[in-house]
């Protein structure tokens, strides 16, 4: 009986959500229809076409639980991106228009006030999105000095270049990716860490990643770990493609040891929580397994896409964890230590130190959804290790690459 109840409840809940979504879309576009009707010849028809053009992709995506084909560059730029922009602007502009209609009605100017209110909000949101678009191309380099207790003298000054959240697909600017490669190489890192979300949701995107970043190299190697979007894309297939392209060392709950004389550093890569709870898949986080082959006395550096893994890593003696995932909300006030992700996450941005452990959360090097970044510029991070008695992280001001 319980199983039958669950089976009935889930479709009912999905149906309820669908009904609410349809009602919201009709209400929002209907409000805009009332505002633009008669504004100029064909205004209402143009609005209907816009509504269909930016809503049908959502219906298709939900119907097939993803795109039933590989979305190429043109589709992502001409269909997916307009969809994102329209859906972001729709609730704000329609709400402003509705408030204008209601506020102007008692004075006999409902339509005029509604149009003015909608236009003001439309202009403000468009300006914000425009500024965010320009910000998404403002690549910066940030230096982070991390003092590591017990770090062997042989590794004092080790330089790690961190890239994260690239979200590469065929639509990603080749010129921008070229700047990333150039900026990373100019830092002369000892090793490069790509801390998850390499691609933009499809395993086929690995080909775009390989073409753009295949030339990345460092004396001690390039290391990659899965992020949640790599898991959504089908990690088994993504991993096979990464290994086949020989882009570097893929670490999934594994460790690699670097030695200089008698000193050693263990580089540990975790799985991602998107892979499910511990033991549910090979790419779910398994901190115990990841640390099981770390030599006694080695300094441990972990690459963990999701910073929520830091407490468990720090509790097991990991000196430094490099993460991403949050994007700093793609909207942040760094001087205030606040980002759009801050209200939702315990560790959302920047450096954190507790006892002998340090965490650095990169804002990411690419973007997801639409090209938008304000106060959270796309970043190539150079982390330099220093031997010390206590853990301290010094985050320097970023410079434009």
N, C-alpha and C positions, 0 to 999 in steps of 0.2 A: 504493500500500500504506500509506503514511504517513497519508494522509487517512482511509482506512478505519479505521486504528487509532485515530485521534483521535475519530472518530464513535462508535466502540464504547466508548471510555474515558469520554467525558463522561456518557452515560446511566448507565454502570456506577457512576461516582462519585456522581452524583445519587441513584441507588438506594441506594448505601451510606450516604449521609447520611440518607436517609429512614428506612432501617432503624434506624440509631442513634437517630434522634429518637423513633421509635415505641417502641423499647426503653426509652429514658430516661423517656418519659411513663408507660409501663406500670409501670416500677419506682417512680417517684416517687408516682404516684397509688395504686399497690398498697400501698406502705408506709403511706401515710395511711389507706388502707382498713383495713389490719390494726390501726391505732391506734384508729380511731373505731368499728369494728364493736362493737356492743353498748353503746356509750356512752350512747345513748338510743334510744327506738323510732324507727326510720326513719333513723338516722344514716348508715348505709351508702348507702341510696338517695339521701339528700340530697347525699352526697359525689359519687356517680356523676353526678347532675344538674349539680353544680358543675363537675365535670371536663369533661363534654360542652359545657356552656355556654361555658367559657373555652378549649376546645381546638378546637371546630369552626370558629371564625373563622380560626384559623391554617391549618387544612386548606383552607378556601375561599380564603384569601389566596394560598397557595402554588399551589393548583390553577389560579387565573385570573391569577396574577402581579399581583395587585392586586384591588381590589373591582370586580366587573363592573357596578357601578352607582355613582351618586354617593352617598357616605355622608353623610347629613344629620346634624343636631344630635343627634337622639335615638339614632341608630345609634352615633355616636362616643361618646356619653356612656354608653349602656346596654350596648353590646356591646364596642366597641374598648377603652374604659378598663378595664372589669373584666378583660378579657383581659390587658392589660398588668400590672395589679396581681397577678393570679393567677400569671402566668408569672414575675414577679419573686420572688414569695414561695415558689413551689413548691419549687425546689431547696433553699432554706435550711431550710424547715420539715420537708420530708421527710428531709433529711439528718440534722437534729437528732433526728427521731423514730427513724430507723434506728439512730443511735448509742446512743440511749436504750434501744432494744430489745436491742441487743447488750450494752450495759453492764449492764443489769438482769437479763439471762438467768441469769448464774451465781448470782444471789442469789434466783432464783425470782420476781422482780418485773419481768420484761421489759416487760409491758404498762403497768404503772404508771409506770415510769421513762421509757418511750417517750412516753407521753402528757404527762408533766410537761415533758420536754425540748422536745417539739414546741410545747407551749403557751408556754413561756418564749420561744422563738425567734419564734413567731407574734406574741406581745405586743410584743417588742422591735422587730421589723420593722414592725409596724402603727404603733407609736409614731413610728418614724423616718419612715415614709411620711406620717403625719399632720403631723409637724413640717415636712416638705418641702412638703406641700400648703399650709400656712399661709405658708411662705417664698416660694412662687411668687406670692403676692399682695402681697408686701412691696416695692412699687415704690420705687426710690431714684433720686435725682439725684446724679451725680458730676461734679465739676469737674476738668478736666485742663488745665493750662497747658503749652503746648508752645512752647519757644523755638526759633525757626527762623532759622538763619544766612542772611543775605542777604534776609530778608523786607523788602519795601518799607515805608516808614513809613506809606504810605496804607492798608496792610492790617494794621498793628499793632492788635491788639485784635479782629480778626475772630472772630466766634463761630459755631461749627458745632455744631449739635445732631445727635448720632448715635443712631439707632435701629438695632437689628439683631436678626435671628433672632426675628421676631415670630410666625412659624408660625400665621398667622391662618386660622381656618376657622369654620364656623357654630357650633361648640361653644365658641369662645373667648368669655370673659365680656365682654359689651358694657360693663359698668360698668368693668372693668379697662382696656379700650381707651380709654374716655372719660377715665380718669385719665391715661393716656399722652398723649393729645392735650392735656389741660389742663396737664400738667407741662411738655411741650415748648413750648407757647405761652408759658408764664410765664417761660421763659428768654430770651425775645426774641432768638432766634438770627438771624444774618444769612442763614444757609442751613441746610437740613436734609439729612442724608445717611442713607439707609436702606440699610445695607450687607448686603443679601442675606437669603435665606430669609424672604421676605415672607409666604408662604403655607404651608399645611400638607400639601402633596403633590398637590393636584388643581387644575387650571387654573380650575375653577369657583369655587374659593375666592377668586379675585380680587374677585368681587362682594362678599364679606364684608369684604375688605380695604378696598374703595372706600367701603362704607357707614360703616366705623369710622374710617378715617383720611383720607377724602377732603377733610376741612376743613383739613388741615395746610397751612400756607403760611409763607413767609419772603421777605423782600425780594429776596434773590438766588436764590431758587428751592428746589425740593425735588428731590433726585437719588436715583435708585434703580439698583441693580445686581443681577444674578442671583446667587443662592446655590445650593448643591447641590440643595436641595429644590425650588427653582423650576425647576431643570433636570429633576429627576425627574418633575415635574408636566407636563412638555412645554413647554420654554421658548418655542418659537415661538408657541404658543397663549397662554401666560401673557403674553408681551410684547405681543401684539396687544391683549389685554384691558386691560393696564395703560395702553397708549397711548390706547385708545378711551375709557377712563375719565378721561383727562386728569388724572392724579394727580401729574404732575411730569415731569422729564426722565429717561428711561431711558438709561443709559450702558453700552454693551457694547463694550469695547475701543475706546472713544472718549474725546474730550476736549472740554470746554467752557471757554472763556476768559472770566474776569471781569476787567474793567479799571477802574481808578480813575486818571484822568489818564494818565500815561505808565507806570504800574505795572500788572502783570498777574499773575494767579494762574490756573494751569491745573488744572481739576478733571478727573481721569482716572478712568474706571470700567473695571474689567477684566471679562473673562469668568471662568468658574469651572472648576476642574479636573474637575468632574463632567461637563463638556461634552466631555471627552476630551483627548488630547494636542494640542499646537499644530497647527493646520491641519485638525483632524478635523471641526470644526464652527464656525459663526460665533460661538458662545458659549463656545468653549474659550478659555483665556487666550492673549492675543497682545499681550505687553507692547510689542513694537516698533511694532505698528500703533497701539496706544493712545497712544503717545508721539510718533507721527510728525508730528502737527500742533501740537505744543506750541511756542509762540513762543520765540525765543532770549531767554534772560534771565528767563523766567517762573519763579516758584516753583511747584513741582508738588505737588499733594495728590492722593493716590490713594485710591480706595475699592476695596478688594479683599476679598471675603468671606472667602476662605481665607488665613490669615496665612502659609502656606507660600510665597506669592508675594512676600513682602516682600524677601527677599534680591535677587531679580532686579530689583525696582523700585528698591531703594536703590542698587544698583550702577549704575543709569542716572540717578541724580541726583534721585530723588523724595524730597522733604524730609519728608513726613509720609504715612503709610499708616494708614488706619482699617479695621480688620477685625472679624470676629466669628467665627462658625462653631463655635468650641470649646465655647461655653456655660459655660466654666470647669468642664466636666464636670457642671454643675448641683449640684456638691458640692465645696466648696473651703474652704481655710484661708488667706484672703488675707494675713494677717500673716506666715505662713510661706512665702508665695509658692508654695503647692502647691494643685493641684486634681486632680480625678479624671482630667482630661485630660493632666496634666503627664507621666505616665510614657510617654505615647504620642506626644507632639508636642514639637518643639523650641521652638516659640513657642505657649504655651498660654493665657496670661492676662496682663493688665496691660500696662505700658509697657516698651518696649525701645528703647535708643538705641545706634547704632553710627556713629561718625564724625559725619557731618552729617545722618543719617537717623533718624527716629523712627517707631516702630510703636505703635499702641494697639489692644489686643484687647478689645472689649466682651464682657461676659458674656452679652449678649443681653437683649432686652426681653420676650420671651415664654418659651415652653418647648416641648420636643418630647417626645412619648410620653405621659407623665403629668405633671400639675402637681406638680413636685417641684423645689425649690431650697433648698439649705442652704449658707450662706456665699458664695453666688453669686447675690445678689438680682437680680431683673430691673431693668435699668438704663436710664435716659435719661442720656446723656453730653453734657456741654457742653464742647467743646474750644475753648480760646481761644488764638489765635496771638499770639506776641510776637516782635518783632525782636531778634536776639541775634547774638553772634559764634560761639557753639557751641551744638550741639543739646542741649537738656535738657528732660525731661518731668517735671512735678510733678503727681502724682496726689493729689488731696485726698480726705479722708474723705467717704464718701457720706452723704447725709441722706435720710430717708424723705420721699417726695413727698407 
